[in-house]
Amino acid sequence: MAIELKKKQKNKFKKYTLIIWALFVFGVSSVFGIFYYASIGGLGDMPDLKVLENPKTNLASEILSEDGKTIAKFYFNDNRTPVSFSEFPSHLVNALIATEDIRFFEHSGIDWISTLRAIIKLGKDGGGSTITQQLAKLLFTGEGSRDVLERINQKN
């Protein structure tokens, strides 16, 4: 009887080990599948490196009211001065990081701690997106804050 019990336990162990490996292989395959699907254009067109390095700068600057309505637009055709990252004051960069992504230098683009917090608290204690994710959203979807405000106003 003891031999039969050991065989049953061994079979259960093999069964659970097989299930865990199957889930692992499925998970890894899914991640690779999503990246492959995105690389062939399944999630929309991906901008090439030139577009990412040289974004459009001929957009007008807008001043918005608290309720999201445009108060004024300013556009200076030839009177714009491109500024490189190194020219930004360090306190400006630090302020952005402190308000938008406090663990910016500690993660590789996805902050799992903030993501889990946002899921558990349903976004009531802040979002889970990082600066990197916000940039990716703007670049890959073309959806700027103005588009978001317009959609919010249409729902209300």
MARVO-280553 format. One record per atom (N, C-alpha, C): residue number from 0; y, z, x; atom name. Coordinates in steps of 0.2 Angstrom, whole numbers, padded with zeros to 4 digits. Example, Ala and Ser with C-alpha at 12.3 -4.5 7.8 and 13.67 -1.06 7.14 Angstrom:
BEGIN
resi/py/pz/px/name
0/-0028/0039/0066/N
0/-0022/0039/0062/CA
0/-0016/0039/0066/C
1/-0011/0035/0064/N
1/-0005/0036/0068/CA
1/0000/0039/0064/C
//
This chain:
BEGIN
resi/py/pz/px/name
0/-0006/0000/0004/N
0/0000/0000/0000/CA
0/0006/0000/0004/C
1/0006/0004/0010/N
1/0012/0004/0014/CA
1/0013/-0003/0017/C
2/0008/-0007/0018/N
2/0009/-0013/0021/CA
2/0012/-0018/0016/C
3/0010/-0018/0010/N
3/0013/-0022/0005/CA
3/0020/-0020/0004/C
4/0022/-0014/0004/N
4/0029/-0012/0003/CA
4/0033/-0014/0009/C
5/0030/-0014/0015/N
5/0034/-0017/0021/CA
5/0035/-0024/0020/C
6/0030/-0028/0018/N
6/0030/-0035/0017/CA
6/0036/-0037/0012/C
7/0036/-0033/0006/N
7/0041/-0034/0001/CA
7/0048/-0033/0004/C
8/0049/-0027/0008/N
8/0055/-0026/0011/CA
8/0057/-0032/0016/C
9/0052/-0034/0019/N
9/0054/-0039/0024/CA
9/0056/-0046/0020/C
10/0052/-0047/0015/N
10/0054/-0053/0011/CA
10/0061/-0053/0008/C
11/0063/-0046/0006/N
11/0070/-0045/0003/CA
11/0075/-0046/0008/C
12/0073/-0044/0014/N
12/0078/-0044/0020/CA
12/0079/-0052/0022/C
13/0074/-0056/0022/N
13/0074/-0063/0023/CA
13/0078/-0066/0018/C
14/0077/-0064/0011/N
14/0081/-0067/0006/CA
14/0088/-0066/0006/C
15/0090/-0060/0008/N
15/0097/-0058/0008/CA
15/0100/-0061/0014/C
16/0097/-0062/0020/N
16/0099/-0065/0026/CA
16/0101/-0072/0024/C
17/0096/-0075/0021/N
17/0097/-0082/0019/CA
17/0103/-0084/0015/C
18/0104/-0079/0010/N
18/0109/-0080/0005/CA
18/0116/-0079/0009/C
19/0116/-0074/0014/N
19/0122/-0073/0018/CA
19/0124/-0079/0022/C
20/0119/-0082/0025/N
20/0120/-0088/0029/CA
20/0122/-0094/0025/C
21/0119/-0094/0019/N
21/0121/-0100/0015/CA
21/0128/-0099/0013/C
22/0131/-0093/0011/N
22/0138/-0092/0009/CA
22/0142/-0093/0015/C
23/0140/-0091/0021/N
23/0144/-0093/0027/CA
23/0145/-0100/0028/C
24/0139/-0104/0028/N
24/0140/-0111/0029/CA
24/0144/-0114/0024/C
25/0143/-0112/0018/N
25/0147/-0115/0012/CA
25/0154/-0114/0013/C
26/0156/-0108/0015/N
26/0163/-0106/0017/CA
26/0166/-0110/0022/C
27/0163/-0111/0028/N
27/0165/-0115/0033/CA
27/0166/-0122/0032/C
28/0161/-0124/0028/N
28/0161/-0132/0026/CA
28/0167/-0133/0021/C
29/0168/-0128/0017/N
29/0174/-0129/0012/CA
29/0180/-0129/0016/C
30/0181/-0125/0021/N
30/0187/-0125/0025/CA
30/0188/-0132/0028/C
31/0183/-0134/0032/N
31/0183/-0141/0035/CA
31/0184/-0146/0030/C
32/0181/-0146/0024/N
32/0182/-0151/0019/CA
32/0189/-0151/0016/C
33/0192/-0146/0015/N
33/0199/-0145/0013/CA
33/0204/-0149/0018/C
34/0203/-0147/0025/N
34/0207/-0150/0030/CA
34/0206/-0157/0031/C
35/0199/-0160/0030/N
35/0198/-0167/0030/CA
35/0201/-0170/0024/C
36/0201/-0167/0018/N
36/0204/-0170/0012/CA
36/0211/-0171/0013/C
37/0214/-0166/0016/N
37/0222/-0166/0017/CA
37/0223/-0172/0022/C
38/0219/-0172/0028/N
38/0220/-0177/0033/CA
38/0220/-0184/0031/C
39/0216/-0186/0025/N
39/0215/-0193/0023/CA
39/0220/-0194/0017/C
40/0225/-0189/0016/N
40/0230/-0190/0011/CA
40/0228/-0188/0004/C
41/0223/-0184/0003/N
41/0221/-0182/-0003/CA
41/0226/-0177/-0006/C
42/0229/-0173/-0002/N
42/0234/-0168/-0005/CA
42/0241/-0171/-0005/C
43/0242/-0177/-0004/N
43/0249/-0181/-0003/CA
43/0250/-0183/0004/C
44/0255/-0187/0004/N
44/0257/-0190/0011/CA
44/0259/-0184/0016/C
45/0257/-0185/0022/N
45/0259/-0180/0027/CA
45/0264/-0183/0031/C
46/0270/-0180/0032/N
46/0275/-0183/0037/CA
46/0273/-0183/0044/C
47/0275/-0189/0047/N
47/0273/-0189/0054/CA
47/0277/-0185/0058/C
48/0276/-0184/0065/N
48/0279/-0180/0069/CA
48/0286/-0181/0070/C
49/0288/-0188/0070/N
49/0296/-0190/0070/CA
49/0300/-0186/0065/C
50/0297/-0187/0059/N
50/0300/-0184/0053/CA
50/0301/-0176/0054/C
51/0296/-0173/0056/N
51/0296/-0166/0057/CA
51/0301/-0164/0063/C
52/0301/-0168/0068/N
52/0306/-0166/0073/CA
52/0313/-0168/0072/C
53/0314/-0173/0067/N
53/0321/-0175/0066/CA
53/0322/-0175/0058/C
54/0323/-0169/0055/N
54/0324/-0169/0048/CA
54/0330/-0172/0046/C
55/0331/-0174/0039/N
55/0337/-0177/0037/CA
55/0343/-0172/0037/C
56/0348/-0174/0040/N
56/0354/-0170/0040/CA
56/0360/-0172/0036/C
57/0359/-0178/0032/N
57/0365/-0180/0028/CA
57/0365/-0178/0021/C
58/0362/-0172/0020/N
58/0362/-0169/0014/CA
58/0369/-0165/0013/C
59/0371/-0165/0007/N
59/0377/-0161/0005/CA
59/0376/-0153/0005/C
60/0380/-0149/0007/N
60/0380/-0142/0007/CA
60/0382/-0140/0000/C
61/0378/-0136/-0004/N
61/0380/-0134/-0010/CA
61/0382/-0126/-0011/C
62/0386/-0125/-0015/N
62/0388/-0118/-0016/CA
62/0385/-0117/-0023/C
63/0381/-0112/-0024/N
63/0378/-0110/-0030/CA
63/0380/-0104/-0033/C
64/0381/-0104/-0040/N
64/0383/-0097/-0043/CA
64/0377/-0093/-0044/C
65/0378/-0087/-0046/N
65/0372/-0082/-0047/CA
65/0367/-0085/-0051/C
66/0369/-0089/-0056/N
66/0364/-0091/-0061/CA
66/0361/-0098/-0059/C
67/0362/-0100/-0053/N
67/0359/-0106/-0050/CA
67/0363/-0113/-0052/C
68/0369/-0112/-0054/N
68/0373/-0118/-0056/CA
68/0377/-0120/-0050/C
69/0378/-0127/-0049/N
69/0382/-0129/-0043/CA
69/0389/-0128/-0044/C
70/0393/-0125/-0040/N
70/0400/-0124/-0040/CA
70/0403/-0129/-0037/C
71/0401/-0131/-0031/N
71/0404/-0136/-0027/CA
71/0399/-0139/-0022/C
72/0400/-0145/-0020/N
72/0396/-0148/-0015/CA
72/0401/-0151/-0009/C
73/0399/-0150/-0003/N
73/0403/-0152/0003/CA
73/0399/-0157/0007/C
74/0402/-0163/0008/N
74/0398/-0168/0012/CA
74/0403/-0171/0017/C
75/0402/-0170/0023/N
75/0406/-0173/0029/CA
75/0402/-0178/0032/C
76/0404/-0184/0031/N
76/0400/-0190/0034/CA
76/0399/-0189/0041/C
77/0404/-0189/0045/N
77/0403/-0189/0052/CA
77/0405/-0182/0055/C
78/0407/-0177/0051/N
78/0409/-0171/0054/CA
78/0404/-0165/0054/C
79/0398/-0167/0055/N
79/0393/-0162/0056/CA
79/0391/-0161/0063/C
80/0389/-0155/0065/N
80/0388/-0153/0072/CA
80/0380/-0151/0072/C
81/0376/-0155/0075/N
81/0369/-0152/0075/CA
81/0369/-0146/0080/C
82/0365/-0141/0078/N
82/0364/-0135/0082/CA
82/0357/-0134/0083/C
83/0355/-0133/0090/N
83/0348/-0132/0092/CA
83/0347/-0125/0091/C
84/0340/-0123/0091/N
84/0338/-0117/0089/CA
84/0341/-0112/0095/C
85/0342/-0114/0101/N
85/0344/-0110/0106/CA
85/0351/-0108/0105/C
86/0355/-0111/0101/N
86/0362/-0110/0100/CA
86/0363/-0105/0094/C
87/0358/-0103/0090/N
87/0359/-0098/0085/CA
87/0359/-0091/0088/C
88/0364/-0087/0086/N
88/0364/-0080/0088/CA
88/0358/-0077/0087/C
89/0356/-0073/0092/N
89/0349/-0069/0091/CA
89/0349/-0065/0085/C
90/0355/-0062/0083/N
90/0355/-0057/0077/CA
90/0354/-0061/0071/C
91/0356/-0067/0071/N
91/0354/-0071/0065/CA
91/0347/-0073/0064/C
92/0344/-0074/0069/N
92/0337/-0076/0069/CA
92/0333/-0069/0068/C
93/0335/-0064/0071/N
93/0332/-0057/0069/CA
93/0332/-0055/0062/C
94/0338/-0056/0059/N
94/0339/-0055/0052/CA
94/0335/-0059/0048/C
95/0334/-0065/0049/N
95/0330/-0070/0045/CA
95/0323/-0067/0046/C
96/0320/-0066/0051/N
96/0313/-0063/0052/CA
96/0313/-0056/0049/C
97/0317/-0052/0049/N
97/0317/-0045/0046/CA
97/0316/-0046/0039/C
98/0320/-0051/0036/N
98/0320/-0051/0028/CA
98/0315/-0055/0026/C
99/0312/-0060/0029/N
99/0308/-0065/0027/CA
99/0301/-0064/0029/C
100/0300/-0062/0035/N
100/0293/-0062/0038/CA
100/0293/-0057/0044/C
101/0292/-0050/0042/N
101/0293/-0045/0047/CA
101/0287/-0045/0053/C
102/0281/-0048/0051/N
102/0276/-0049/0056/CA
102/0276/-0056/0059/C
103/0281/-0059/0059/N
103/0282/-0066/0061/CA
103/0278/-0067/0068/C
104/0279/-0063/0073/N
104/0277/-0064/0079/CA
104/0269/-0061/0080/C
105/0267/-0058/0075/N
105/0260/-0055/0075/CA
105/0255/-0060/0072/C
106/0257/-0065/0068/N
106/0252/-0069/0065/CA
106/0252/-0076/0067/C
107/0248/-0080/0065/N
107/0248/-0087/0067/CA
107/0250/-0092/0061/C
108/0254/-0089/0056/N
108/0256/-0094/0051/CA
108/0254/-0091/0044/C
109/0249/-0087/0044/N
109/0247/-0084/0037/CA
109/0247/-0076/0039/C
110/0250/-0073/0035/N
110/0250/-0065/0035/CA
110/0246/-0063/0030/C
111/0239/-0061/0032/N
111/0234/-0059/0027/CA
111/0236/-0052/0024/C
112/0239/-0048/0028/N
112/0241/-0042/0025/CA
112/0246/-0043/0019/C
113/0251/-0047/0020/N
113/0256/-0048/0014/CA
113/0253/-0052/0009/C
114/0248/-0057/0010/N
114/0245/-0060/0005/CA
114/0241/-0056/0001/C
115/0237/-0051/0004/N
115/0233/-0047/0000/CA
115/0237/-0042/-0004/C
116/0243/-0040/-0001/N
116/0247/-0035/-0005/CA
116/0250/-0039/-0011/C
117/0252/-0045/-0010/N
117/0255/-0049/-0016/CA
117/0249/-0050/-0021/C
118/0243/-0051/-0019/N
118/0238/-0052/-0024/CA
118/0237/-0046/-0028/C
119/0236/-0040/-0024/N
119/0234/-0034/-0027/CA
119/0240/-0032/-0032/C
120/0246/-0032/-0030/N
120/0252/-0030/-0034/CA
120/0255/-0035/-0038/C
121/0251/-0041/-0038/N
121/0254/-0047/-0042/CA
121/0261/-0049/-0041/C
122/0263/-0049/-0035/N
122/0269/-0051/-0032/CA
122/0275/-0047/-0034/C
123/0274/-0041/-0037/N
123/0279/-0036/-0039/CA
123/0282/-0033/-0033/C
124/0279/-0032/-0027/N
124/0282/-0029/-0021/CA
124/0283/-0034/-0016/C
125/0285/-0040/-0018/N
125/0287/-0045/-0013/CA
125/0281/-0050/-0013/C
126/0283/-0056/-0010/N
126/0278/-0062/-0010/CA
126/0274/-0061/-0004/C
127/0269/-0066/-0003/N
127/0265/-0066/0003/CA
127/0266/-0072/0008/C
128/0271/-0076/0006/N
128/0272/-0082/0010/CA
128/0276/-0080/0017/C
129/0274/-0083/0022/N
129/0277/-0082/0028/CA
129/0283/-0088/0029/C
130/0287/-0087/0034/N
130/0292/-0092/0036/CA
130/0288/-0099/0037/C
131/0283/-0099/0040/N
131/0279/-0105/0042/CA
131/0277/-0108/0035/C
132/0274/-0104/0031/N
132/0272/-0107/0024/CA
132/0277/-0110/0020/C
133/0283/-0106/0020/N
133/0289/-0109/0017/CA
133/0291/-0115/0019/C
134/0291/-0116/0026/N
134/0293/-0122/0029/CA
134/0288/-0128/0027/C
135/0282/-0126/0027/N
135/0277/-0131/0026/CA
135/0278/-0134/0018/C
136/0279/-0129/0014/N
136/0280/-0131/0007/CA
136/0286/-0136/0006/C
137/0292/-0134/0010/N
137/0297/-0138/0009/CA
137/0296/-0145/0012/C
138/0293/-0145/0018/N
138/0291/-0152/0021/CA
138/0286/-0156/0018/C
139/0281/-0153/0015/N
139/0275/-0157/0012/CA
139/0276/-0158/0005/C
140/0280/-0154/0001/N
140/0281/-0156/-0006/CA
140/0288/-0158/-0007/C
141/0292/-0158/-0003/N
141/0299/-0160/-0004/CA
141/0303/-0156/-0009/C
142/0300/-0150/-0010/N
142/0303/-0145/-0015/CA
142/0307/-0140/-0012/C
143/0314/-0141/-0013/N
143/0319/-0137/-0010/CA
143/0320/-0131/-0015/C
144/0325/-0127/-0013/N
144/0326/-0121/-0018/CA
144/0330/-0124/-0024/C
145/0334/-0129/-0023/N
145/0337/-0132/-0029/CA
145/0332/-0134/-0034/C
146/0327/-0137/-0032/N
146/0322/-0140/-0037/CA
146/0319/-0134/-0041/C
147/0318/-0128/-0037/N
147/0315/-0122/-0040/CA
147/0320/-0119/-0045/C
148/0326/-0119/-0043/N
148/0331/-0116/-0048/CA
148/0331/-0120/-0054/C
149/0331/-0127/-0054/N
149/0331/-0131/-0060/CA
149/0325/-0130/-0064/C
150/0319/-0129/-0061/N
150/0313/-0128/-0065/CA
150/0314/-0121/-0069/C
151/0317/-0116/-0066/N
151/0318/-0109/-0069/CA
151/0323/-0110/-0074/C
152/0328/-0114/-0073/N
152/0333/-0114/-0079/CA
152/0330/-0118/-0085/C
153/0326/-0123/-0084/N
153/0323/-0127/-0089/CA
153/0318/-0122/-0093/C
154/0314/-0118/-0090/N
154/0310/-0113/-0093/CA
154/0314/-0108/-0098/C
155/0320/-0106/-0096/N
155/0324/-0101/-0099/CA
155/0328/-0105/-0104/C
//
